[in-house]
Amino acid sequence: MTREEAQAYAKRRQEAVQLATKIAKGGIAQSQRHQATQANKKRREPDFGVGDLVYITPKGFTTNRPSAKLDQQAYGP
């Protein structure tokens, strides 16, 4: 293989990789849009504002209760 042939081969390979990358990124973006659409189907905007009294779940909070079963199910206003 001559130098020119090797350079032409390397250029073709580089173009092929760039094309494959572009196609893969497009597929990933399409998948992300589809996943966002599916995830947002049952979501809604909160219907409460600043100063409203709400209940929150203790998920993610640590308490001094011996068991989650004995803890409150929701913390209120």
MIMAR-243850 format. One record per residue (C-alpha): residue number from 1; residue in three letters; z negated, y negated, x. Coordinates in nm, 3 decimals. Example, Ala and Ser with C-alpha at 12.3 -4.5 7.8 and 13.67 -1.06 7.14 Angstrom:
BEGIN
(zati 1, "ALA", (-0.780, 0.450, 1.230)) (zati 2, "SER", (-0.714, 0.106, 1.367)) 
//
This chain:
BEGIN
(zati 1, "MET", (0.000, 0.000, 0.000)) (zati 2, "THR", (0.095, -0.337, 0.140)) (zati 3, "ARG", (-0.123, -0.643, 0.137)) (zati 4, "GLU", (0.076, -0.805, -0.145)) (zati 5, "GLU", (0.058, -0.490, -0.356)) (zati 6, "ALA", (-0.317, -0.468, -0.298)) (zati 7, "GLN", (-0.364, -0.832, -0.399)) (zati 8, "ALA", (-0.151, -0.782, -0.711)) (zati 9, "TYR", (-0.352, -0.470, -0.799)) (zati 10, "ALA", (-0.681, -0.655, -0.749)) (zati 11, "LYS", (-0.557, -0.942, -0.966)) (zati 12, "ARG", (-0.456, -0.703, -1.246)) (zati 13, "ARG", (-0.794, -0.530, -1.229)) (zati 14, "GLN", (-0.974, -0.864, -1.243)) (zati 15, "GLU", (-0.770, -0.972, -1.546)) (zati 16, "ALA", (-0.844, -0.639, -1.715)) (zati 17, "VAL", (-1.216, -0.683, -1.656)) (zati 18, "GLN", (-1.204, -1.039, -1.791)) (zati 19, "LEU", (-1.019, -0.922, -2.101)) (zati 20, "ALA", (-1.266, -0.638, -2.158)) (zati 21, "THR", (-1.556, -0.880, -2.115)) (zati 22, "LYS", (-1.404, -1.121, -2.367)) (zati 23, "ILE", (-1.353, -0.840, -2.620)) (zati 24, "ALA", (-1.707, -0.709, -2.567)) (zati 25, "LYS", (-1.860, -1.055, -2.612)) (zati 26, "GLY", (-1.663, -1.098, -2.934)) (zati 27, "GLY", (-1.793, -0.765, -3.064)) (zati 28, "ILE", (-2.150, -0.854, -2.972)) (zati 29, "ALA", (-2.121, -1.190, -3.148)) (zati 30, "GLN", (-1.980, -1.021, -3.459)) (zati 31, "SER", (-2.263, -0.766, -3.458)) (zati 32, "GLN", (-2.522, -1.042, -3.424)) (zati 33, "ARG", (-2.373, -1.230, -3.720)) (zati 34, "HIS", (-2.377, -0.912, -3.928)) (zati 35, "GLN", (-2.737, -0.837, -3.834)) (zati 36, "ALA", (-2.842, -1.193, -3.917)) (zati 37, "THR", (-2.673, -1.167, -4.256)) (zati 38, "GLN", (-2.850, -0.840, -4.332)) (zati 39, "ALA", (-3.188, -0.969, -4.211)) (zati 40, "ASN", (-3.164, -1.291, -4.412)) (zati 41, "LYS", (-3.082, -1.125, -4.744)) (zati 42, "LYS", (-3.443, -1.104, -4.860)) (zati 43, "ARG", (-3.579, -1.407, -4.675)) (zati 44, "ARG", (-3.651, -1.729, -4.856)) (zati 45, "GLU", (-3.765, -2.077, -4.771)) (zati 46, "PRO", (-4.140, -2.127, -4.804)) (zati 47, "ASP", (-4.231, -2.292, -5.132)) (zati 48, "PHE", (-4.547, -2.456, -5.004)) (zati 49, "GLY", (-4.605, -2.770, -4.804)) (zati 50, "VAL", (-4.856, -2.938, -4.582)) (zati 51, "GLY", (-5.198, -2.952, -4.747)) (zati 52, "ASP", (-5.131, -2.670, -4.996)) (zati 53, "LEU", (-5.392, -2.396, -5.022)) (zati 54, "VAL", (-5.252, -2.056, -4.927)) (zati 55, "TYR", (-5.367, -1.705, -4.845)) (zati 56, "ILE", (-5.276, -1.550, -4.511)) (zati 57, "THR", (-5.287, -1.190, -4.398)) (zati 58, "PRO", (-5.511, -1.104, -4.103)) (zati 59, "LYS", (-5.228, -0.923, -3.926)) (zati 60, "GLY", (-5.233, -1.030, -3.563)) (zati 61, "PHE", (-5.583, -1.179, -3.576)) (zati 62, "THR", (-5.883, -1.023, -3.408)) (zati 63, "THR", (-6.213, -1.016, -3.593)) (zati 64, "ASN", (-6.559, -0.886, -3.518)) (zati 65, "ARG", (-6.541, -0.624, -3.795)) (zati 66, "PRO", (-6.584, -0.263, -3.680)) (zati 67, "SER", (-6.268, -0.151, -3.857)) (zati 68, "ALA", (-5.960, -0.307, -4.013)) (zati 69, "LYS", (-6.042, -0.105, -4.325)) (zati 70, "LEU", (-6.368, -0.297, -4.362)) (zati 71, "ASP", (-6.210, -0.636, -4.296)) (zati 72, "GLN", (-6.082, -0.876, -4.559)) (zati 73, "GLN", (-5.732, -0.805, -4.688)) (zati 74, "ALA", (-5.638, -1.173, -4.692)) (zati 75, "TYR", (-5.804, -1.492, -4.582)) (zati 76, "GLY", (-5.804, -1.752, -4.854)) (zati 77, "PRO", (-5.809, -2.122, -4.900)) 
//
